[in-house]
Amino acid sequence: MKIEDVILVEDDRDHAALIQMALVAREPPLRIRLADSGEKALEMIDRMIQNENEQIPKLFLIDINLPGINGIEVLRRIKSERKLRGVPVVMLTTSRASNDISRSYEAYANSYVIKPTSYEGIKKTMTELQSYWTELNIS
Amino acid sequence: MTSVAGQLFTTFTVLCCGAVVVFLIAPRSAIDFDQKKKRVMLGAGLGLISFMVVMNPIAGPLGSSFDMRAAPVIMASFWGGPISGLIAATLGAIARYTIGGPYIESGVLGLFIYAAAGLVAVRWAPKRRRVGAIGWMVIGAGATILATPMFFIGRPFDASLAALSSYWSTLLAANVIGVTVLGLLMEKMRKLLERSLSHADDLKIALEAQRRSTRDMEGILYAVTHDLKSPIVTVRGFAGVIDQAAATEDWATVKDGVGRILRASERMGDMTDGLMQYGSLAAKQGSGSIVDLADLIPRACEMLSAEISNAGATVTTSTPLPTISGSQDDILRVVLNLIANAVKHGCPTPGMPVEISVERTDEGWVLAVADHGPGIDESLHVEAFRLFRRLGRQESQGSGLGLAIVEKIAGGFGGWCAIAQTPGGGATLRVLIAPTARAAALFRKDNAA
């Protein structure tokens, strides 16, 4: 069975590890591909657009506050590409700032989720995101 | 006497109303006549007063010489220079010509003589100095003496002498009273306006400081709610992971989790310390003194000797180093942060150089700290000065506030900081540590805008 990709754009390695641990086992299996900066995320996106063999991910999970190119810019890039605009993008961040929320939705984010502080919370959030955006949601 | 009292009353009223109108229309113009436009406005305003005085049916030239047409013309050239004087005299002259009657030539010429008298008076009493009642009386009398030859224009010598003996004393009294009244009035109003405008400027500065402080608070609040929350997620998240791993006796995961929690809590400690340091900066600014960089920079290197030695960096300083004016504590903190930053991020392998130099530019003294490390990506050149924006990897130590502190200190005294590429590779951090008064004023103006 073909492995499906989730692209995680996150500069905090600890958060990335927590998210990875909180993923629920499913069939087909999900593989997290990490981009630890906005620049690396854009490189991945470029490869997906230019290379026909490159797999289109099932979901993008993007942190907003990244050094250099931030999460909103990555989101804009995804939504401006015909090949990728149908892939759901969830902004997963610690920011509760209304400005960040409105900017995300203005750039066509599919969802905005505030990172829970507990491991249980992270697991619950990841389970919900997984079941809604990668299983039930037909994109 | 009634006629003289009537003339005095009406011309006095016209002078006062005119002066008030000029000040109300252009309060700033009433203080600084440094632009041609303002000088033209002043000349036109005072010229209009002169026009009204001459056209006044009671005080007009056909009645007697007890009018005060000289005062506004003298004021125009005194405060605004030749352009203002010429405009005011021309307007007065037009009025005098329109009325017609005898002695038109001397009447018209007299107004231009008064304008010249105002220019002579400026030489004697500089504009900025307070002239005072006696000073204005002397100017009024002097202008009358200067205008005396006009009695001899356009009439026989005998008739001129007769006119002189009849009218000169009246003319002298009118000019002395007119110039003194209008001069004192303008001086008083300038003083009042200067005070109120300076008060308005003070309020503007206070408001700008308040705005800056609010912006700072918003930045701190955002940083606290976002950046400080980040290690909390790590600590609580891995506490949960450890809890589950311990239940299954997965000690490797427990060990990894403990390590991550320790690093995150250390980072949180650094961040709160840095935030306290950042927040306390505003209160310490403004204590200016003489700072000898030849003494301060080696002292900063000594304070960072452990970090420099750990990185194996070679710190060199260009000579001679200047003595500048500023706050010793603030400049030391800037130097410490820049050197620490260069050693931490610009010296990945031992033996790498960090070069410190200070150069004189048009804007003031600029401190530059150059390293030859991996450099800073151009997309981070502005963002690097934001709160909690760390240039290195997540694992690197530090609060992420070093450059934000540098920027806040530099902004406090009107300086700036910027990142440039070091020729041959690496990053150079440049800070305007001692701006000239002009550069600091420009910075504050830009900031306010």
Interface residues (C-beta under 8 A of the other chain):
Chain A: D11 D12 R13 D14 H15 A17 L18 M21 E39 N65 P67 G68 I69 T93 T94 S95 R96 A97 K115 P116 T117 S118 Y119 E120 I122
Chain B: Y222 T225 H226 D227 K229 S230 I232 V233 T234 R236 G237 F238 A239 G240 V241 D243 Q244 R260 R263 A264 D377 S379 L380 E383 R389 R390 L391 Q394 E395
